């Protein structure tokens, strides 16, 4: 299956009530996470500015909290949205497999909560570490204007493709350890598309679900090819 077809099938299933339920939960929890960040920063700065008797401390704290939420959303949105998605990926995988791959759906094994937490932590740690490593080269590329965006885009595309594949693959452990059902180039392309969607307002909230659904198609179509 080509990546465009997998993405089209994923988008076509956005109306599925099971997928809609996941969309609502992922979007709500992601927005709440950044709202909580803004409130916490506003309260912290408000308290600090009040201690130094700065005029309009509460108003200044609120503005700083809003700025922190917006900046945090821009920098950390991908990491937070995908971490939240880890806990609802199974519902998306079940919905896609139930409609398109019923024979495979019966063999899916749910991940225990501890395994889901561990996977979410590993994925978030990889993302933070990788982005931290390329921070210095990105700063050196600032004079090029587009260099930092390209560098972070390449790194996050690779990370996203791996995370989306694993959301599906880990729930079907009947495979050799260390294998990857989606070819590296297609994983990268999938990650790049979803990374771009995450930058678009509103569409960014749909991106993790679209990515998980598309990855489900790509994983199982790759398995079918391998079986022939």
C-alpha positions, 0 to 999 in steps of 0.5 A, a space after each residue: 500500500 502506498 503512503 497516500 492511500 494509507 493516509 486517505 483511508 485514515 482520513 476516511 475513518 475519522 467519522 468512525 465513532 471509536 475514532 471520534 472518541 479518541 480524537 476528543 480525548 487526545 485533543 482535550 487532554 493535550 489542550 488541558 496539558 498546555 492550559 495547566 502549564 499556562 496557569 502554573 507559570 502565571 501563578 508562579 510568576 505572579 507570586 514571584 513578581 508580587 514578592 518583589 512588589 512589582 506593580 501589576 504583578 498579577 497582570 504581568 504574571 498572567 501575560 507571562 503564563 500565556 506566553 509560556 503556554 503558547 511557546 510551550 505549545 509550539 515547542 512541545 506540542 508534538 511530544 505531548 500530543 504523541 505521549 497522550 496518543 500512546 494511551 489511546 492508540 489501541 482504540 484507533 488500531 482496533 477500529 482500523 483493524 476491525 474494519 479493514 483487517 478483521 482476521 488480524 484484529 483477533 490476534 491483537 494483544 492489548 498493552 498493559 498500562 505499565 508497558 504503555 507508560 514505559 513506551 510513552 516515556 521512552 518515546 518522549 525521552 527519545 524526542 527530547 534527547 534527539 531535539 536537544 542534541 541538534 539544538 546547537 547545530 540548529 543555532 549555528 544554522 540560524 543565519 540561514 533562516 530555514 536551516 533550523 526548521 529543516 534540521 528539526 523537521 528531519 529529526 522529528 520525521 524520523 522519530 515520528 515514523 518510528 513511534 507511529 509504527 510501534 503503536 501498532 507493531 507492539 500490539 502484535 508481538 508475533 514477530 522477530 525482535 528488532 524487525 520493522 514492518 514499514 520500510 525506513 523510507 516510508 516510515 520517514 515519509 509518514 513521520 514527515 507528513 504527520 510532523 507537518 500536520 502537527 504544525 497546522 492549527 486544528 489539523 495538529 489535533 487530528 494528526 496523531 490519530 491520522 498517523 496511528 491509523 495510517 501506520 496500522 494500514 502500512 504495518 499490515 500491508 507490509 505483513 501481507 507482502 512478506 507472507 506472499 
